Amino acid sequence: MLEMACELVAMNDQPMRQAKVLLRPQGSAEQADWPLRLFGSSTGEGVDAVVSGESAVAIINPSGALAVAHRGSPTKPPAPVRTITVIPSHDQYVFAVHPSTGLSRFEDIRERRLPLRLSLRGQRDHCLHSMLDDILHAAGFSLAELQSWGGTVTYEGRTPYFYEPKFERLIRGELDAIFDEGVYEWAPQVLAAGIRILPLAEQTVRKLETLGYRRGTIAKAKYPALSQDVLTIDFSGWPVFVRDDLPDALVTQMCAALDARKHLIPWDGDGPLPLERMCRDAPDTPIDVPLHPAAERFWRERGYL
C-alpha cells in the first residue's frame, strides 16, 4: 500500500497529492486508534496536526511558515515544534505586475489605492495566502481594501508553472498582477515578456522579520532581465518537523528511516536526498526552528553535522 501510494502521488494526472500515513501494531484490528501518524502537507494544517498530537510528524513549505508558528503571535501561542530536517528548495515570493500599472514597488499599491486585477493560487489553504496576509498588513493594506478600491481577486491554478493560463493572461494585460512562489518556474518567461517584479520596501521587510520570516532576494545575476536585485520574502525549504516533546527514540527512528530511504525520496535536485546538507542552515535549507535534540544527535553521529 505504501509503495502504491508513493506511485499515485507522483502521477501528473492524479490530483490527490497530500498524504497521511497511519501506522499501528499488526493484528490490532479491534484497536480504533492508529498511534503513529505521518502527515505530508504544504499547509498550516500540518502544524495544527502535530501540535494537537494528531500526527507525530509533518512537512510544510516554506520554512518561514513554520518559524512564524513557532514564534507565535498576539492571537496564537507559540507552536511547540522542532525540526528534524529541511528538504532543499531555494525559492522566493514573487510580486509580478503588468507594466501598464506603472508600479515600481509593492507599497505603491496602497499609496495609489490601485484597483488591481490580481490572481492568486487556487489552493486556498496554501501557506502562500497566510503569508500574503502578513505581507499586505506590513505594507499597510489588505485584500479587502484592494477590493474596496475596485480591484478583483481571483483564485486559480494549483501549480506555479508557466503553462497555467493565468501567466499568459498577465502578459496580454488581461490581469494586472500575479503574486506566487516558484520563481524559477515562471519568472524568466514573464520577465522576457516585459512583466515587472516588484520589490518590497526595507521597512516592510523588517516588520515581517519580527514575525519570523526571512528576507529574500531575486537576484539580477540569476535573472538578467531584472534591472536590479529585488528585495522580497524568502520561500525556501520544506522542513520536516515534530512536537518538541516527541520521544527521542521515535525521532531517532524517523531520522534513520530518512537515511535508509534517501535514494527513493524525490526532491528538487538529482540523486538521493542530500542529508549532509539538510541538517545545516543554508539558503535552500533554512533552519528557522531548532533541530529536535535527538535529530541533532543522530545527524552528528552519522557525520552529517
C-alpha positions as CSV (number, residue, x, y, z in Angstrom):
1,M,0.0,0.0,0.0
2,L,2.8,2.4,0.9
3,E,4.6,1.8,-2.5
4,M,1.3,2.1,-4.4
5,A,0.5,5.4,-2.7
6,C,4.0,6.7,-3.5
7,E,3.4,6.0,-7.2
8,L,0.0,7.5,-7.2
9,V,1.1,10.9,-5.8
10,A,3.8,11.1,-8.5
11,M,1.3,10.8,-11.3
12,N,0.7,14.1,-13.2
13,D,-2.9,13.2,-14.0
14,Q,-3.7,12.2,-10.4
15,P,-4.7,15.3,-8.4
16,M,-4.6,13.9,-4.8
17,R,-1.1,14.8,-3.7
18,Q,-1.3,15.2,0.0
19,A,-0.8,12.1,2.1
20,K,-1.5,10.9,5.6
21,V,0.1,7.6,6.7
22,L,-1.4,5.8,9.7
23,L,0.6,3.0,11.4
24,R,-0.4,0.6,14.2
25,P,0.8,-2.8,15.5
26,Q,0.0,-5.8,13.3
27,G,-3.1,-7.7,14.4
28,S,-4.8,-4.8,16.3
29,A,-7.9,-4.7,14.2
30,E,-10.1,-4.1,17.3
31,Q,-8.0,-1.0,18.2
32,A,-9.7,2.1,17.0
33,D,-6.7,4.4,17.2
34,W,-3.7,4.4,14.9
35,P,-0.9,5.6,17.3
36,L,1.7,6.7,14.7
37,R,0.5,9.2,12.0
38,L,2.7,10.9,9.4
39,F,1.3,13.9,7.5
40,G,2.5,15.3,4.2
41,S,1.2,18.8,3.7
42,S,2.2,22.2,2.4
43,T,-0.2,23.9,4.7
44,G,-0.6,25.1,8.2
45,E,-2.9,22.1,8.8
46,G,0.3,20.1,9.4
47,V,1.3,22.4,12.2
48,D,-2.0,22.1,13.9
49,A,-2.0,18.3,13.5
50,V,1.5,18.0,15.1
51,V,0.7,20.4,17.9
52,S,-2.5,18.7,18.8
53,G,-0.9,15.2,18.7
54,E,-3.0,14.0,15.8
55,S,0.2,13.5,13.8
56,A,3.7,12.6,15.0
57,V,5.5,14.3,12.1
58,A,4.5,16.6,9.2
59,I,6.1,18.7,6.5
60,I,5.4,22.2,5.4
61,N,6.6,24.7,2.8
62,P,8.2,27.2,3.3
63,S,10.4,27.2,6.4
64,G,9.2,30.7,7.2
65,A,5.7,29.4,7.8
66,L,6.9,27.0,10.5
67,A,9.1,29.8,12.0
68,V,6.1,32.1,12.3
69,A,4.0,29.4,14.0
70,H,6.9,28.6,16.3
71,R,7.3,32.2,17.3
72,G,3.6,32.7,18.0
73,S,1.6,35.9,17.8
74,P,-0.8,38.0,20.0
75,T,-3.7,35.8,18.8
76,K,-1.9,32.4,18.7
77,P,0.5,30.8,21.2
78,P,4.0,29.6,20.1
79,A,3.8,26.2,18.5
80,P,5.9,23.7,20.5
81,V,7.6,22.2,17.4
82,R,11.2,21.2,16.4
83,T,12.8,20.4,13.1
84,I,14.1,17.0,12.1
85,T,15.5,18.0,8.7
86,V,14.8,20.5,5.9
87,I,14.4,19.3,2.3
88,P,16.3,21.7,0.0
89,S,14.3,24.2,-2.1
90,H,15.5,27.7,-2.9
91,D,12.6,30.0,-3.7
92,Q,11.2,33.5,-3.2
93,Y,7.8,35.1,-3.0
94,V,7.2,36.9,-6.4
95,F,5.0,40.0,-6.9
96,A,4.7,40.3,-10.7
97,V,2.7,43.1,-12.3
98,H,1.9,44.2,-15.9
99,P,4.0,47.4,-16.9
100,S,0.7,49.2,-17.6
101,T,0.2,49.5,-13.9
102,G,3.1,51.9,-13.6
103,L,4.1,50.3,-10.3
104,S,7.7,50.3,-9.3
105,R,7.4,48.9,-5.7
106,F,4.9,46.9,-3.8
107,E,3.9,49.7,-1.4
108,D,2.8,51.9,-4.3
109,I,-0.4,49.8,-4.5
110,R,-1.5,51.2,-1.2
111,E,-0.3,54.7,-1.9
112,R,-2.2,54.9,-5.2
113,R,-5.1,52.8,-4.0
114,L,-4.7,50.9,-7.2
115,P,-7.7,48.6,-8.2
116,L,-5.6,45.7,-9.4
117,R,-6.9,42.6,-11.1
118,L,-5.0,40.2,-9.0
119,S,-4.6,36.4,-9.4
120,L,-3.7,34.1,-6.5
121,R,-3.1,30.4,-6.2
122,G,-6.3,28.3,-6.3
123,Q,-5.4,26.2,-3.3
124,R,-6.9,28.3,-0.6
125,D,-5.2,26.7,2.4
126,H,-1.7,27.0,0.9
127,C,0.8,28.9,3.1
128,L,1.1,31.5,0.3
129,H,-2.2,33.0,1.4
130,S,-1.4,33.4,5.1
131,M,2.0,34.8,4.2
132,L,0.4,37.3,1.8
133,D,-2.0,38.5,4.5
134,D,1.1,39.2,6.7
135,I,2.9,40.9,3.8
136,L,-0.1,43.1,3.0
137,H,-0.5,44.0,6.6
138,A,3.2,45.0,6.9
139,A,2.7,47.1,3.8
140,G,-0.3,48.9,5.2
141,F,-3.3,47.4,3.4
142,S,-5.3,44.2,2.9
143,L,-7.1,42.2,0.1
144,A,-10.4,43.6,1.4
145,E,-9.1,47.1,0.9
146,L,-7.8,46.4,-2.5
147,Q,-11.3,45.1,-3.5
148,S,-12.9,48.2,-1.9
149,W,-10.8,50.3,-4.3
150,G,-12.4,48.4,-7.2
151,G,-9.8,45.7,-7.5
152,T,-10.6,42.0,-8.0
153,V,-9.0,38.9,-6.6
154,T,-9.3,35.5,-8.4
155,Y,-8.1,32.2,-7.1
156,E,-6.9,29.9,-9.9
157,G,-4.4,27.2,-10.7
158,R,-2.8,24.7,-8.4
159,T,0.8,24.9,-9.5
160,P,3.2,27.8,-10.2
161,Y,4.1,26.5,-13.7
162,F,4.2,28.8,-16.7
163,Y,1.7,26.5,-18.6
164,E,-1.0,27.8,-16.2
165,P,-3.2,30.1,-18.4
166,K,-3.1,32.9,-15.9
167,F,0.5,33.7,-16.8
168,E,-0.4,34.3,-20.5
169,R,-3.3,36.4,-19.4
170,L,-0.9,38.6,-17.3
171,I,1.4,39.0,-20.4
172,R,-1.6,40.0,-22.5
173,G,-2.7,42.6,-19.9
174,E,-5.9,40.8,-19.0
175,L,-4.6,40.6,-15.5
176,D,-2.7,43.2,-13.6
177,A,-0.8,41.1,-11.1
178,I,0.1,37.6,-10.0
179,F,1.6,37.0,-6.5
180,D,3.0,33.5,-6.2
181,E,6.1,31.4,-5.4
182,G,8.1,29.1,-7.7
183,V,10.2,32.0,-9.0
184,Y,12.4,29.6,-11.1
185,E,9.4,28.1,-12.8
186,W,7.8,31.2,-14.3
187,A,9.8,34.4,-13.6
188,P,12.2,34.0,-16.6
189,Q,9.3,33.7,-19.0
190,V,7.3,36.7,-17.7
191,L,10.4,38.9,-17.4
192,A,11.2,38.2,-21.0
193,A,7.7,39.3,-21.9
194,G,8.2,42.7,-20.2
195,I,6.5,41.9,-16.9
196,R,7.8,43.7,-13.8
197,I,8.7,42.1,-10.4
198,L,8.1,44.5,-7.6
199,P,10.4,44.8,-4.6
200,L,9.3,45.2,-1.0
201,A,10.4,48.2,0.9
202,E,13.0,47.8,3.6
203,Q,10.6,48.9,6.3
204,T,8.0,46.3,5.2
205,V,10.6,43.5,5.3
206,R,11.8,44.5,8.7
207,K,8.3,44.2,10.1
208,L,8.0,40.7,8.6
209,E,11.3,39.7,10.1
210,T,9.9,40.4,13.5
211,L,7.2,37.8,12.8
212,G,9.8,35.1,11.9
213,Y,10.1,35.5,8.1
214,R,13.4,35.7,6.3
215,R,14.2,38.4,3.8
216,G,14.9,37.1,0.3
217,T,16.5,38.4,-2.9
218,I,15.5,37.7,-6.5
219,A,19.0,38.3,-7.9
220,K,19.8,40.0,-11.2
221,A,22.8,37.8,-11.5
222,K,20.4,34.8,-11.9
223,Y,17.6,36.7,-13.7
224,P,19.4,39.1,-16.1
225,A,16.1,40.7,-17.3
226,L,15.8,42.4,-13.9
227,S,17.0,46.0,-13.7
228,Q,18.4,45.3,-10.2
229,D,18.2,42.8,-7.3
230,V,14.6,42.6,-5.9
231,L,14.1,42.5,-2.2
232,T,11.3,40.1,-1.1
233,I,10.4,37.4,1.4
234,D,12.1,34.0,1.3
235,F,10.0,31.0,0.3
236,S,12.7,28.3,0.7
237,G,12.8,24.9,2.4
238,W,10.5,22.0,3.2
239,P,11.0,21.4,7.0
240,V,10.1,18.0,8.4
241,F,9.0,18.7,12.0
242,V,7.6,17.1,15.2
243,R,6.4,18.3,18.6
244,D,9.3,19.3,20.8
245,D,8.3,16.6,23.4
246,L,8.2,13.7,20.9
247,P,10.2,10.8,22.5
248,D,13.9,10.7,21.4
249,A,13.6,7.1,20.4
250,L,10.9,7.8,17.9
251,V,12.7,10.8,16.5
252,T,15.8,8.7,16.1
253,Q,13.8,6.0,14.2
254,M,12.4,8.7,11.9
255,C,15.8,10.0,11.1
256,A,17.1,6.5,10.5
257,A,14.2,5.9,8.1
258,L,15.0,9.0,6.1
259,D,18.7,7.9,5.9
260,A,17.7,4.4,4.8
261,R,15.3,5.6,2.1
262,K,17.0,8.8,0.9
263,H,17.7,7.3,-2.5
264,L,13.9,6.9,-3.1
265,I,12.6,10.3,-1.9
266,P,12.1,12.9,-4.7
267,W,13.3,16.5,-4.2
268,D,14.2,19.4,-6.5
269,G,17.7,18.1,-7.3
270,D,19.1,14.9,-8.7
271,G,20.2,11.8,-6.8
272,P,19.4,10.8,-3.2
273,L,18.3,13.3,-0.6
274,P,21.5,15.3,0.4
275,L,21.1,14.6,4.1
276,E,24.6,16.0,4.7
277,R,23.1,19.4,3.8
278,M,19.6,19.0,5.2
279,C,20.6,19.5,8.9
280,R,22.6,22.6,8.3
281,D,21.2,26.1,7.9
282,A,21.7,27.4,4.4
283,P,19.8,29.4,1.8
284,D,18.0,26.3,0.4
285,T,17.7,24.6,3.8
286,P,16.7,27.4,6.2
287,I,16.5,26.0,9.8
288,D,14.4,28.7,11.4
289,V,13.1,26.3,14.1
290,P,15.8,24.4,16.1
291,L,16.5,20.8,15.5
292,H,15.0,18.3,17.9
293,P,17.8,17.2,20.2
294,A,17.5,13.6,19.1
295,A,17.7,14.6,15.5
296,E,20.7,16.7,16.0
297,R,22.4,13.9,17.9
298,F,21.6,11.4,15.1
299,W,22.9,13.6,12.3
300,R,26.0,14.3,14.3
301,E,26.6,10.6,14.9
302,R,26.2,9.9,11.2
303,G,28.8,12.5,10.4
304,Y,26.3,14.9,8.7
305,L,27.0,17.6,11.4
